């Protein structure tokens, strides 16, 4: 396996994404650990350290573009998804949408380590069955996001850490081995 730093997004693509995020105010939005932009960069970095491919890293870097079930402030309206597709490509954008659209209250209790649970889209109310590769990316992005938030906010870590550990443990092999190890190390 190549060193982790060789997996990191670099170059013009990363720079263009950062300009996009800054232009939409991510560098001024408060978030545990500083700003939303700093958080997004750390999430992408964790995914890179875990060996995630460029598509998953890119989705991690942009995961809050449409807001999330836990962070309502959106950088781009859903009606303008084409803008994000043009910037990061359809595969990464579809992961951003899946992450942003997760109705956590409906989905999280259903997680059982299989791909057979219904995934509710909070934007449409529809029940989806995402393919296994998208679910794996979703859970790695979830782990990276939540581990970063909890690392920067002791109160949230105490309140939500045990439940998050239980959720990600139930995800089983839908979570990469490196992410499972990080969850165990930080929350276990």
N, C-alpha and C positions, 0 to 999 in steps of 0.2 A: 504494500500500500504506500502511496506517495505521502510525503509529509503533509500535515494538515494545512500549512500555509499555501500549498499548491492548489488546494481546493477553493481558496477564497476568491470571491468575485473581485476583479480588478479592471482597470482600464476605462475606456470610454463608456461602456455600458453602466458600470457602477457610478461613474461621475454623472451621467445623464439622469440616473434614478435619483441620486442625491439632490441634483438641481430641481427635479420634479417635486421631491418631498419638501425641500426648502421653500420653493415657490408657493406651496400650499400651506405653509406655516408650521410644519412639523418641528422645526428648530426652535419655535417659540411656545409650543404646547407643553405645559408641565406634565411630567410622568415620573413614576418612581425611578430614581436614579438620574434625574435631570430633566431632559426633554424627550418628547416622543422620538425625535430623530436619533438621539443617542441610544434609546431603547431599541429602535428598529435595527440599528447597526450592530448592537450586541446580540440580538436574536439571530441575525444573519451570521455573525461570527461563531456563535454556538453551533449552528447548523453546519457551518464549514468544518469546525473542529470535529464534529461527529461524522464527517465524511459524506454529507448530503451533496447531491449533484447541484449544478448551477441553477436549474429550474426551481428546485426546492429552496435554495438559498435566496434566489430572487424573490420568490413568494414570501419568504420570511422577512426580507427587507421591506416588502410592501404590504405586509399582512393587515395593517390597520387602515389601508387606503379608503375602504368603504365603511369604516368604523367596525366595531365588533359587539357582540352581546355583552361584553364587559367594559367597552370603551366606546361610548356613543358618538363621539366627535369624528366625523368623516372628513377626509381630505379631498374626496371626489364623489360626486353623486353617482348613484347606480345608473342613472340615465346616460352617463358619460363613460361607460365601460370601455368603449372603443379607444379612448385616449390611453388607458392603461394597457390595453392589448397592443396598441402601436408601440408603446415604450418597452414592454417586457415580453411580449409574445403571448399567444393564446394559452399555451400550457401553464405558464406561471400565473397568468391572470385568472385562469379557472381555479387554481388553488387558492388565490387571494379571495375570490368570491366564495368558495367553499368554506374557508376559514371564517370570513366575515359573516356569512349567512347562517352559521351554525346556531341553532336555537339550543343553547347550552342546557336550559332547564328540561327540555324534552330529550336531547341526545345523550347527555352524560349519564343519566341513570340506566340507559339501554346498553352501554358499552360492556361487552362481555368477552373481548378478545377475538371475536369472529367478525366477519364482514357481513353478517346476516341481520344486523340491527337496522332499524329505520332511522335515517338521518333527516331531521326536519330543517327546512330552509326557513329562517325567521323572516325573510323578506317576502316570501310567497305563501308560506304555510304548507307547502308541498312536502311530501315524504319522498326522500331520494334513496337510491342505493348506489353510492359512489363506488367505482372500482377499487380494488384492494390497494393499488399503487397510490391512488389519491388519498385513501384513508391513512395509509402509512405516512405520507407527507403531512397530512393534517395533524396526526398525533405528534410527529416530530416538531412541527411548528408550534403546536400547543405546548409541548414540554419546554421548548426553548423560550417561548414567550413567558410562560408562568414561572419558570425557574428564575428568569431574569427579574421579573417583577418582585418575586418573593425574596430574592437576594438583596433587593434595594428597599424593602419595606418590612421591618420586623413585625409590625402589627398585623399586616396581611399574611405574613408567613405563619404566625401563630394561629390566626383565625382559619386560614384556608389550606395551609400546608398538609395536614392530615388527609383532608378530603381529596386534594389534588394527588397526593401519593396513592391513595386508594384507586382513583380514577385511572391514573397512568399505569398502575400495576394491573388493573383489570384489562387494560388495552393489550397486554401481553405482547405477542409478536407483531402487533400492528405498530409498535414502537421499536425503533432500531435498537440494536444492542448498546450502542454508545449512548443513546438517550436514556435507555433503561438504567445504565450504569450511573449516569449523571443524576437521575431521579433518586436512585438509592443513596448515592453519596450525599446529596443535598437534603433529601427529605426522609430517607429511610431510617 
